[in-house]
Every structure is written in C-alpha cells, then in structure tokens.
Amino acid sequence: MSTTPNKIFIARLLGMDVFDPLGDRLGRLRDIVVLKQSFGALSALTGTAGQKGKEPIVVGIVIEVLGKKRIFVPMTRVTTIESSQIICTGLVNLRRFEQRGSEALVVAEIFDRKVRLTDGSGEAMVEDVAMEQRRNGDWFLSELFVSRAHETGGLLRRRKDTLIVDWNEAILSTDLEPQAATAFVENHANANPADLADAIHEMNDKRMVEVAHELQDERLADVLQELPEDDQVEILSHLDVERAAQVLEEMEPDDAADLLNELSDAQREELLHLMEPEEADDVRRLLEYEEGTAGSLMNPVPIILSPEATVAEALAHIRQEEISPAMAAAVLVARPPLETPTGKYLGMVHMQQLLRYPPSELVGTLLDSSIEPVSDMSSLAEISRILATYDLTIIPVVNQHDRLVGAITIDDVLDAILPEDWRTYDDGTPIRKVGRRFE
C-alpha cells in the first residue's frame, strides 16, 4: 500500500473525499473501525495496562455515500492516504455498514472520552487519535492527543493543556464513561444549530439519542431541521410520543410535514393528534399537497398584515426572534381573515421599503404589485425561475381562489433542489478542529 505519510491523526481525515482508482468520488470518510480484542491499555473491557505492539488494529474505514448511507471499506482496499484525498481499489460493497460486536468506532467511541494516564498525573480528555502503519502494511492506533484542565494562580483560573501520549500510556477503565450528554450539550450551548447537527450526525445512534434527550424542545427542533431524514426518524422514534409531538410543534410546519412523511400512517396520525390543533392543522394542510409542488414546500405561517397596518407594526413583526431572515425579507398583505387561507391577497411590502417610510405610514399604500404570487400547485422549476428572475428571497403562494396560503423562501427551494448529501459539500472542512495534522 502506498501511503504518505505513515502516521496520521484521524480527525484530520474526517470529511475527506474517498475516490476509486478511476477518480470517481465514492463519498466522505466518517469513522475508523478497529478490533476491540486488540485493545491494549485503552480498553473499555479490561481496564488493564497493555503491552507495546498490542495496540488496536485498524480493519477498515466507514464512508458516507450519497443519501447519507454509510458503508464499510476494508483497509486492504485502501491504497493511498494523502493530505486531501483517500483512494481505494477494487469493488466496494454498498451494503449499509453494520458494526459487529468485535469492532469499535474510533470517532464515535473514543473521541471525547476520559482516560487515566499511567504516569499518575490524572485524567485527560481524548481529542484525537493517531493511526500508524507497520512495515507489513497493517495499520494500528499508536497515539492519543489529549487535553486536561488544571488550576493556575491564586484566583483558581483554569488552563487547558494538550499533549500527545503513547496508546499504552493511558487507561480507559469501566468507571470512566464517555463525556456525559449533559456536558456535551453545555459545551455546545452557543453552537449554531447546523454545526450542532453536524456534530450529532457523527455520533453512533445510541449517543445521538442520548444527546437529543438532553436538548430543550426548541433547540432540538432547530437541530432536527438540519439533520438528514434517517437521523430525524431515529431521534424522533426514541422520544416519548408526547415529547415528540411537542418538538414537532416547535419545528417549521414544512419541516415537520417532511419529517412526518417519513413515518408510518399510524405514527403520523398519533403525533398529529397529540399536537396543538392549530399547529397540527398547518401541518395537515401541507401533507395534502403532492411532493414538489409549491404547497408542499411553503411555510403556511408567513408575516401577514391587513392593509390598514402601519409600518411600525410591520417592523415589529419582522423583529421577532423566531422569524428567519428569509421570511423577514417582506410582509404579505391580505384582506381578513389573516390566518391562512386568508381573504383576498393584495401584495407584498419589502423590508427595505418599510425602512424608507415613517412609522405611521399604512402598508396598504406601499404594496409591490409587480411581483405575482405563485399557485400552490406550481412546480419547483417554476418557483426557482421566478425567484432567480426577480432576485427574491421570498414569494407568496395563493390557492385557486386567490387566497394567501403561505410563502416559499429561497432556503426552502435550495433544500429541494440540492442533492441529498449537500451538507457534506459545503467547504470540505472536517468538523473537528483539534489535533488535525499529519506527522
């Protein structure tokens, strides 16, 4: 096997592209598989110190292919590991990866775990793990990149030190569990929902569900909207049914409808029955539309005002924290009733327009009637063309009676037209930022 270099810190590999010999992209690397029975000092099974040369053997890699499906590729098929890509040879089995009892996943099961250092200096947290290639071509886990905090100075300030230790210089015993889900949630309290979703997606199912249980309903709803469908269903199916309904209430109606579409008819009806009637009604209306139509993509609760509302009232609605930037780009004006489906749709007022007029001005005098609404039966292609043609971030949706039934934002369209694994095509930067380096 040709590899350069022969010792690699695994966090550096996460998210890296994996190619076949012809240069076709297979997917992205998500984890490393090792044999449990080869565990030495860092053994969750024995908790005993290991011997040099008994480090865990790497048997393969886990690749995420199109559709967020994860497959296994043996290390015997990996021919090249470079700073920007991994190359495999031979046929690849596209069967979904299923972890065996004798196997352990480095990222999911060793990263973020506490170890006890054999020199008596205390405990540390595993930030990264190095794997190294022997002369016979086998790969094994050789070093740990760990961090530990200690108090310094009279004010008991805490400082974080990092160091690299040999695999056999640390012990993971049975009484040292993975970082508690509560601690993980606290450490990621300020993380963007999309970034937190990426971190959760890297976890095994058990860990993912544990973290989900610790998140507040609103926070969990935000994260679910950023996760692939398989992860959404896995988490929702492990929640108490009443809590699952509460989380769905916190989600955007169109996202909640998409998630419910992945469940069985019985599960869907049970959850809708437990949701607040108003939220459930919004979701039910979306579920009636055929996939790919404007009705299936829209948010049924945009900002809707009567023509007698003032600019001050419109800006107050836009400033609400729960309103997304795309949805806040305009207010939609209609005759009462103002709940969808509304009375006759009149037009829209862009946020920039609102900023140019005094607070007492009526929104009915500022309507942009040049932008025609789309029908709730319009196709995705038609909606995309309109948004692009008029440089819009939001477009109103009306039914056959010209009543406003919702609005579609640019992010709704992007979610629909991008490939299923679009989140892995962002900038290619691996999720973890500590210890990513080659030696």
C-alpha positions as CSV (number, residue, x, y, z in Angstrom):
1,M,0.0,0.0,0.0
2,S,1.3,3.4,-0.9
3,T,0.7,6.0,1.8
4,T,2.2,9.3,2.6
5,P,2.8,9.8,5.5
6,N,2.6,6.6,7.6
7,K,1.3,8.2,10.8
8,I,-2.0,10.2,10.6
9,F,-4.2,11.9,13.2
10,I,-7.7,10.7,12.5
11,A,-9.5,14.0,13.0
12,R,-7.6,15.3,10.0
13,L,-9.2,12.6,7.8
14,L,-12.9,13.3,8.8
15,G,-14.9,14.5,5.9
16,M,-12.1,13.8,3.4
17,D,-13.1,12.7,-0.1
18,V,-12.6,9.0,-0.9
19,F,-12.1,8.0,-4.6
20,D,-11.9,4.9,-6.6
21,P,-8.8,4.2,-8.9
22,L,-10.6,5.9,-11.8
23,G,-11.0,9.1,-9.9
24,D,-14.7,8.8,-9.2
25,R,-15.8,10.1,-5.8
26,L,-17.2,7.4,-3.6
27,G,-18.1,9.6,-0.6
28,R,-16.5,11.0,2.5
29,L,-14.7,9.3,5.4
30,R,-16.8,9.4,8.6
31,D,-15.0,6.9,11.0
32,I,-12.3,4.3,11.5
33,V,-13.1,0.7,12.5
34,V,-10.7,-1.2,14.9
35,L,-10.9,-4.6,16.6
36,K,-11.9,-4.5,20.2
37,Q,-10.0,-7.6,21.2
38,S,-6.8,-5.9,20.1
39,F,-7.3,-3.1,22.7
40,G,-4.4,-2.7,25.0
41,A,-4.3,-0.1,27.7
42,L,-7.2,1.9,26.4
43,S,-9.6,-1.0,27.0
44,A,-13.2,-0.4,28.0
45,L,-13.5,-4.2,28.5
46,T,-10.5,-4.9,30.8
47,G,-9.3,-1.5,32.1
48,T,-5.8,-3.0,32.3
49,A,-2.5,-1.7,31.0
50,G,-1.5,-3.1,27.6
51,Q,1.8,-4.1,26.1
52,K,3.7,-2.5,23.3
53,G,2.8,-4.0,20.0
54,K,-0.7,-4.9,21.2
55,E,-2.4,-1.6,20.0
56,P,-5.8,-1.9,18.3
57,I,-5.6,-2.9,14.7
58,V,-7.4,-0.8,12.1
59,V,-9.6,-3.1,9.9
60,G,-11.4,-0.5,7.8
61,I,-13.0,2.8,7.2
62,V,-16.6,4.0,7.2
63,I,-17.6,6.1,4.2
64,E,-20.7,8.1,3.8
65,V,-22.1,7.8,0.3
66,L,-25.0,9.5,-1.5
67,G,-28.1,9.7,0.6
68,K,-26.2,9.7,3.9
69,K,-25.8,6.0,3.7
70,R,-22.7,4.6,5.5
71,I,-20.7,1.7,4.0
72,F,-17.6,-0.2,5.1
73,V,-14.3,-0.4,3.1
74,P,-11.6,-2.8,4.4
75,M,-8.1,-1.3,4.9
76,T,-6.8,-3.9,2.4
77,R,-8.7,-1.9,-0.2
78,V,-7.2,1.5,0.8
79,T,-4.2,2.2,-1.4
80,T,-3.4,5.8,-0.8
81,I,-4.0,8.3,2.1
82,E,-2.9,11.8,1.2
83,S,-3.5,15.3,2.7
84,S,-6.5,15.9,0.5
85,Q,-7.9,12.5,-0.5
86,I,-8.1,8.8,0.1
87,I,-8.0,6.3,-2.8
88,C,-9.5,2.8,-2.7
89,T,-9.1,-0.1,-5.1
90,G,-11.3,-3.0,-6.2
91,L,-15.1,-3.3,-5.9
92,V,-16.8,-1.6,-3.0
93,N,-19.7,-3.3,-1.2
94,L,-22.5,-0.7,-1.0
95,R,-24.4,-2.6,1.7
96,R,-25.1,-0.4,4.7
97,F,-22.4,-0.7,7.4
98,E,-23.4,-2.7,10.5
99,Q,-21.0,-2.7,13.4
100,R,-20.0,-6.1,14.7
101,G,-19.6,-6.9,18.4
102,S,-15.9,-7.3,18.0
103,E,-15.5,-3.9,16.4
104,A,-15.2,-0.4,17.8
105,L,-15.5,3.0,16.1
106,V,-12.7,5.4,16.9
107,V,-14.6,8.7,16.4
108,A,-17.9,7.5,17.9
109,E,-16.5,5.6,20.8
110,I,-13.1,7.0,21.7
111,F,-13.1,10.7,20.8
112,D,-14.3,12.9,23.8
113,R,-13.8,10.1,26.3
114,K,-11.8,10.5,29.5
115,V,-8.7,8.4,30.1
116,R,-6.5,7.9,33.2
117,L,-2.8,8.5,32.4
118,T,-0.5,5.7,33.6
119,D,2.1,8.1,34.9
120,G,-0.2,9.1,37.8
121,S,-0.8,12.6,36.5
122,G,-4.6,12.2,36.5
123,E,-7.3,12.2,33.8
124,A,-7.5,13.7,30.4
125,M,-9.9,14.0,27.5
126,V,-9.2,12.3,24.2
127,E,-9.3,15.0,21.4
128,D,-7.7,13.0,18.6
129,V,-6.2,9.6,17.9
130,A,-3.2,8.8,15.6
131,M,-3.0,5.6,13.5
132,E,0.3,4.3,12.1
133,Q,1.3,1.8,9.5
134,R,3.7,-1.1,10.3
135,R,6.2,-2.5,7.8
136,N,3.8,-5.3,7.0
137,G,1.2,-2.8,5.8
138,D,-1.2,-3.2,8.8
139,W,-2.5,0.0,10.5
140,F,-2.8,0.3,14.2
141,L,-3.7,3.0,16.8
142,S,-0.5,4.4,18.2
143,E,-1.0,7.7,20.0
144,L,-3.6,9.9,21.7
145,F,-3.9,13.7,21.5
146,V,-5.4,14.6,24.9
147,S,-6.3,17.7,26.8
148,R,-6.6,18.4,30.5
149,A,-7.5,21.4,32.6
150,H,-5.8,22.4,35.8
151,E,-6.0,25.4,38.1
152,T,-3.3,28.1,38.0
153,G,-2.7,31.1,40.1
154,G,-4.3,32.4,43.2
155,L,-7.6,33.1,41.5
156,L,-8.1,29.4,40.7
157,R,-8.0,30.1,37.0
158,R,-8.3,27.0,34.8
159,R,-5.9,26.4,31.9
160,K,-6.2,23.7,29.2
161,D,-3.0,21.8,28.4
162,T,-2.7,19.4,25.4
163,L,-0.2,16.6,25.0
164,I,0.4,13.5,22.9
165,V,0.8,10.2,24.8
166,D,1.5,6.7,23.6
167,W,-1.5,4.4,23.3
168,N,-0.2,2.3,26.2
169,E,0.3,5.3,28.5
170,A,-3.5,5.7,29.1
171,I,-6.2,3.6,30.5
172,L,-9.9,3.8,29.7
173,S,-11.5,1.9,32.5
174,T,-15.1,0.8,33.0
175,D,-15.7,3.6,35.5
176,L,-14.8,6.3,33.0
177,E,-17.7,6.8,30.8
178,P,-18.0,9.0,27.6
179,Q,-18.5,12.7,28.1
180,A,-21.9,13.0,29.6
181,A,-24.6,14.1,27.2
182,T,-25.4,16.9,29.6
183,A,-21.8,18.1,29.5
184,F,-21.8,17.9,25.7
185,V,-25.0,20.0,25.5
186,E,-23.5,22.6,27.8
187,N,-20.2,22.7,25.9
188,H,-22.2,23.3,22.6
189,A,-24.8,25.7,24.1
190,N,-23.7,28.5,21.8
191,A,-23.2,26.4,18.7
192,N,-25.2,27.2,15.5
193,P,-27.9,24.5,15.0
194,A,-26.4,23.4,11.8
195,D,-23.0,22.9,13.4
196,L,-24.5,21.1,16.4
197,A,-26.4,18.9,13.9
198,D,-23.1,18.0,12.2
199,A,-21.6,17.0,15.5
200,I,-24.6,14.9,16.4
201,H,-24.6,13.2,12.9
202,E,-21.1,12.0,13.6
203,M,-22.3,10.0,16.7
204,N,-23.5,6.5,16.8
205,D,-27.3,6.0,17.2
206,K,-27.1,5.4,21.0
207,R,-25.0,8.6,21.6
208,M,-27.1,10.6,19.2
209,V,-30.3,9.8,21.1
210,E,-28.7,10.5,24.5
211,V,-27.8,14.0,23.4
212,A,-31.2,14.6,21.8
213,H,-32.9,13.7,25.2
214,E,-30.8,16.5,26.9
215,L,-31.7,19.2,24.4
216,Q,-34.6,21.6,25.1
217,D,-37.6,21.2,22.8
218,E,-36.9,24.3,20.8
219,R,-33.2,23.6,20.5
220,L,-33.9,20.0,19.4
221,A,-36.4,21.2,16.8
222,D,-33.8,23.6,15.3
223,V,-31.2,20.7,15.2
224,L,-33.7,18.2,13.7
225,Q,-34.3,20.6,10.8
226,E,-30.6,20.4,9.9
227,L,-30.2,16.6,10.1
228,P,-30.7,14.1,7.3
229,E,-34.0,12.2,7.3
230,D,-32.6,8.9,8.8
231,D,-31.2,10.8,11.8
232,Q,-34.5,12.7,12.3
233,V,-36.5,9.5,12.3
234,E,-34.0,7.7,14.6
235,I,-34.2,10.5,17.2
236,L,-38.0,11.1,17.0
237,S,-38.7,7.3,17.3
238,H,-36.8,7.2,20.6
239,L,-38.6,10.2,22.2
240,D,-41.6,9.8,24.4
241,V,-44.5,10.3,22.0
242,E,-45.8,13.3,23.8
243,R,-42.4,15.0,23.7
244,A,-42.1,14.1,20.1
245,A,-45.3,16.0,19.4
246,Q,-44.1,19.0,21.3
247,V,-40.8,19.0,19.3
248,L,-42.8,18.9,16.1
249,E,-44.8,21.9,17.2
250,E,-41.5,23.8,17.6
251,M,-40.4,23.0,14.1
252,E,-41.3,25.0,11.0
253,P,-44.5,23.4,9.6
254,D,-43.0,22.5,6.3
255,D,-40.1,20.7,8.0
256,A,-42.4,19.0,10.4
257,A,-44.5,17.8,7.5
258,D,-41.4,16.4,5.7
259,L,-40.4,14.5,8.8
260,L,-43.9,13.1,9.4
261,N,-43.9,11.9,5.8
262,E,-41.1,9.6,6.7
263,L,-43.2,7.8,9.4
264,S,-45.9,5.2,9.1
265,D,-49.5,6.4,8.8
266,A,-50.3,5.2,12.3
267,Q,-47.3,7.1,13.8
268,R,-48.1,10.2,11.8
269,E,-51.7,10.3,12.9
270,E,-50.8,9.7,16.6
271,L,-48.4,12.6,16.6
272,L,-50.7,14.9,14.8
273,H,-53.5,14.1,17.3
274,L,-51.2,15.0,20.2
275,M,-50.0,18.3,18.7
276,E,-51.8,21.5,19.4
277,P,-54.7,21.8,17.0
278,E,-53.5,25.0,15.4
279,E,-50.0,23.6,14.6
280,A,-51.4,20.3,13.6
281,D,-53.8,21.9,11.1
282,D,-51.0,23.8,9.4
283,V,-49.0,20.5,9.0
284,R,-52.1,18.6,7.8
285,R,-52.7,21.1,5.0
286,L,-49.1,20.7,3.8
287,L,-49.3,16.9,3.9
288,E,-52.3,17.1,1.4
289,Y,-50.1,18.5,-1.4
290,E,-48.2,16.4,-3.8
291,E,-44.4,16.4,-3.3
292,G,-42.5,19.0,-5.3
293,T,-45.4,21.5,-5.6
294,A,-45.4,24.9,-4.1
295,G,-47.9,23.8,-1.5
296,S,-45.6,21.1,-0.2
297,L,-42.7,23.5,0.0
298,M,-44.3,26.6,1.5
299,N,-44.4,27.8,5.1
300,P,-48.1,28.3,5.9
301,V,-47.4,31.0,8.6
302,P,-45.6,33.9,7.0
303,I,-45.9,37.5,8.2
304,I,-49.4,38.6,7.1
305,L,-50.9,42.0,7.8
306,S,-54.0,43.9,6.7
307,P,-53.6,47.0,4.5
308,E,-54.5,49.2,7.5
309,A,-51.5,48.0,9.5
310,T,-48.7,50.6,9.9
311,V,-45.0,50.4,9.1
312,A,-44.3,50.3,12.8
313,E,-46.5,47.2,13.2
314,A,-44.8,45.6,10.2
315,L,-41.3,46.2,11.6
316,A,-42.3,44.9,15.0
317,H,-43.3,41.6,13.3
318,I,-40.1,41.4,11.4
319,R,-38.0,41.9,14.6
320,Q,-39.5,38.8,16.2
321,E,-36.6,36.4,17.1
322,E,-38.3,33.3,15.7
323,I,-38.7,34.8,12.2
324,S,-36.0,33.7,9.9
325,P,-34.0,36.3,7.9
326,A,-35.5,35.0,4.6
327,M,-39.1,35.1,5.9
328,A,-38.4,38.6,7.4
329,A,-37.5,40.0,3.9
330,A,-41.1,41.0,3.3
331,V,-44.6,41.2,4.8
332,L,-47.6,39.9,2.9
333,V,-50.8,41.9,2.8
334,A,-54.3,40.5,2.5
335,R,-57.9,41.1,3.4
336,P,-59.1,39.5,6.7
337,P,-59.1,36.8,7.9
338,L,-55.3,37.0,8.2
339,E,-54.8,33.3,9.1
340,T,-54.1,31.2,6.0
341,P,-56.1,30.7,3.9
342,T,-56.6,34.5,4.1
343,G,-59.0,36.8,2.4
344,K,-58.0,38.2,-1.0
345,Y,-54.3,38.6,-1.4
346,L,-53.3,42.2,-2.1
347,G,-49.5,42.3,-2.5
348,M,-46.2,42.3,-0.6
349,V,-44.0,45.0,1.0
350,H,-40.3,44.5,1.1
351,M,-38.4,45.2,4.3
352,Q,-36.2,47.9,2.6
353,Q,-39.4,49.7,1.6
354,L,-40.6,49.7,5.2
355,L,-37.3,51.3,6.3
356,R,-37.8,54.2,3.9
357,Y,-41.2,55.4,5.3
358,P,-42.3,56.9,8.6
359,P,-43.8,54.5,11.3
360,S,-47.3,55.8,10.8
361,E,-47.5,55.0,7.1
362,L,-50.0,52.3,6.1
363,V,-48.6,49.2,4.5
364,G,-51.5,49.2,2.1
365,T,-50.0,52.2,0.4
366,L,-46.6,50.6,-0.1
367,L,-47.6,47.4,-2.0
368,D,-45.3,46.0,-4.6
369,S,-47.9,44.6,-7.0
370,S,-45.4,43.8,-9.7
371,I,-44.5,40.5,-8.1
372,E,-47.2,38.0,-8.9
373,P,-47.8,35.2,-6.3
374,V,-47.4,31.6,-7.4
375,S,-50.1,29.0,-7.4
376,D,-50.0,26.3,-4.6
377,M,-49.8,23.8,-7.5
378,S,-46.8,25.4,-9.2
379,S,-43.7,23.2,-9.8
380,L,-40.3,23.6,-8.2
381,A,-38.8,24.6,-11.5
382,E,-41.3,27.4,-12.0
383,I,-40.7,28.7,-8.5
384,S,-36.9,28.6,-8.9
385,R,-37.2,30.6,-12.1
386,I,-39.3,33.3,-10.5
387,L,-37.0,33.7,-7.5
388,A,-34.0,33.9,-9.8
389,T,-35.6,36.3,-12.3
390,Y,-36.7,38.8,-9.8
391,D,-33.8,38.4,-7.2
392,L,-36.3,37.4,-4.5
393,T,-35.7,35.6,-1.2
394,I,-39.5,35.0,-0.6
395,I,-42.5,34.5,-2.9
396,P,-46.2,34.4,-1.7
397,V,-48.3,31.3,-2.5
398,V,-52.1,31.5,-3.3
399,N,-54.8,28.9,-3.9
400,Q,-57.2,28.9,-6.8
401,H,-59.4,31.4,-5.1
402,D,-56.5,34.0,-4.9
403,R,-56.3,33.5,-1.1
404,L,-52.9,33.5,0.5
405,V,-52.0,30.1,1.8
406,G,-48.3,30.5,2.6
407,A,-44.9,31.7,1.3
408,I,-41.8,30.0,0.0
409,T,-38.3,31.2,0.9
410,I,-35.1,30.7,-1.0
411,D,-33.8,28.2,1.6
412,D,-36.9,26.1,1.0
413,V,-36.1,25.9,-2.7
414,L,-32.4,25.2,-2.1
415,D,-33.3,22.3,0.2
416,A,-35.4,20.8,-2.5
417,I,-33.0,21.2,-5.5
418,L,-29.7,20.4,-3.9
419,P,-28.5,16.7,-3.7
420,E,-29.5,14.7,-0.6
421,D,-25.9,14.9,0.8
422,W,-25.5,18.7,0.2
423,R,-24.3,19.3,3.7
424,T,-21.2,17.4,3.0
425,Y,-20.4,19.6,0.0
426,D,-20.1,22.9,1.8
427,D,-16.4,23.8,2.1
428,G,-15.0,20.3,2.8
429,T,-13.7,21.4,6.3
430,P,-13.7,18.5,8.7
431,I,-16.0,19.1,11.7
432,R,-13.4,18.6,14.4
433,K,-10.8,21.4,14.6
434,V,-8.4,20.0,17.3
435,G,-5.4,17.8,16.5
436,R,-5.9,17.7,12.7
437,R,-2.4,17.2,11.4
438,F,-0.2,14.8,9.6
439,E,3.2,13.8,11.0
